[in-house]
């Protein structure tokens, strides 16, 4: 009888301790700390004297095969996967077509989670550009109905 009491007491403290240890391990190796994939990749599209310049995580891309924007983003996909968040920061002076260009390049690199922002240096804020493709309407210079 005394042995069974000691056995129960031992297991009544062992099981909660084991569960706590398991939760701690899950927290450390799971969601308790940020992972490399949760940190967004930053693509900056800036106006240059001859077109635009791309930077990925503050590093300029170039025209060599190693620093080409597509190659750099393909390496991001290789290391961090397609689901890595990508923040595209567009210089307000670049042509609007750059939205499609950078989106197409990132798409070729198989990056799927892009969000676009345009900074306003005067107010030190930025606006997010969101795509909302609804039902097509005929072209007009008047405000179409909702």
C-alpha positions in Angstrom: 0.0 0.0 0.0 2.8 2.4 0.9 4.6 1.5 -2.4 1.5 2.3 -4.4 1.1 5.7 -2.6 4.7 6.5 -3.3 4.2 5.4 -6.9 1.1 7.6 -7.3 2.9 10.6 -5.7 5.9 10.1 -8.0 3.7 10.0 -11.1 1.5 12.9 -10.0 4.6 15.2 -10.0 6.3 13.6 -13.0 3.4 14.0 -15.5 2.9 17.8 -14.9 6.7 18.3 -15.0 6.9 16.4 -18.3 4.0 18.4 -19.8 5.7 21.6 -18.7 9.0 20.5 -20.3 7.2 19.5 -23.5 5.4 22.9 -23.7 8.7 24.7 -23.1 10.4 22.7 -25.9 7.4 23.5 -28.2 7.6 27.2 -27.4 11.4 27.4 -28.0 11.3 25.5 -31.3 7.9 26.7 -32.4 6.0 29.9 -32.1 7.6 31.3 -29.0 10.4 33.1 -30.9 10.4 34.6 -34.3 11.7 32.5 -37.1 13.7 33.7 -40.0 10.6 33.2 -42.3 8.5 35.6 -40.2 10.9 38.5 -40.9 9.8 40.1 -44.1 12.0 40.6 -47.1 12.2 44.2 -48.1 12.4 45.1 -51.8 13.0 48.8 -52.4 12.2 50.2 -55.8 13.9 53.6 -56.2 14.1 56.2 -58.9 17.5 56.5 -60.6 18.8 58.8 -63.4 18.3 55.9 -65.8 15.2 54.1 -64.7 14.9 52.3 -61.4 17.2 50.6 -59.0 16.2 47.6 -56.8 17.5 46.8 -53.3 16.7 43.6 -51.5 17.1 43.9 -47.7 19.1 47.2 -48.3 21.6 45.6 -50.6 21.6 47.0 -54.2 21.0 44.5 -57.0 22.9 44.9 -60.2 23.2 43.6 -63.7 25.7 40.7 -63.0 24.4 37.2 -62.9 25.0 37.0 -59.1 23.3 40.3 -58.2 20.5 40.3 -60.7 17.1 41.0 -59.0 15.6 37.7 -60.2 18.6 35.7 -59.0 18.5 37.4 -55.6 14.8 36.8 -55.1 15.2 33.2 -56.3 17.8 32.7 -53.6 15.3 34.2 -51.1 12.8 31.6 -52.3 15.4 28.8 -52.0 16.4 29.7 -48.5 13.1 30.9 -47.0 10.3 29.4 -49.2 7.4 30.8 -51.2 5.5 31.9 -48.1 8.0 34.4 -46.8 6.4 37.8 -46.4 7.7 40.4 -49.0 7.4 44.1 -48.4 7.8 46.2 -51.6 8.6 49.8 -50.8 8.0 52.0 -54.0 9.6 55.4 -54.4 6.7 57.7 -55.2 8.6 59.0 -58.2 8.8 55.7 -60.0 6.3 54.9 -62.8 3.2 53.0 -61.7 4.2 50.2 -64.1 6.9 49.2 -61.7 4.2 47.6 -59.5 3.7 45.0 -62.2 7.4 44.7 -63.0 8.4 43.9 -59.4 5.4 41.7 -58.9 6.3 39.8 -62.1 9.9 39.4 -61.1 8.9 38.1 -57.6 6.4 35.8 -59.2 9.1 34.3 -61.4 11.1 33.7 -58.2 8.0 32.0 -56.9 7.4 34.5 -54.0 3.7 34.7 -53.4 3.1 37.1 -50.4 3.8 40.6 -51.6 2.5 43.8 -50.0 3.1 47.2 -51.6 3.8 50.4 -49.8 4.5 54.0 -51.0 6.2 56.3 -48.5 5.4 59.9 -48.0 8.7 61.5 -46.8 7.0 64.7 -45.8 4.7 63.0 -43.2 7.0 60.1 -42.5 4.1 57.7 -43.2 3.4 55.2 -45.9 0.2 54.1 -47.7 -0.4 50.5 -48.6 -1.5 49.8 -52.1 -4.1 47.0 -52.2 -5.5 45.3 -55.3 -9.2 44.9 -55.4 -10.2 43.4 -58.7 -14.0 43.5 -58.9 -16.3 43.3 -61.8 -14.9 45.0 -64.9 -16.6 48.2 -65.9 -16.5 50.1 -69.2 -13.8 52.7 -69.4 -15.1 56.1 -68.4 -13.8 59.4 -67.0 -16.8 59.6 -64.7 -16.9 57.8 -61.4 -18.4 54.3 -62.0 -21.2 53.1 -59.7 -20.2 50.9 -56.8 
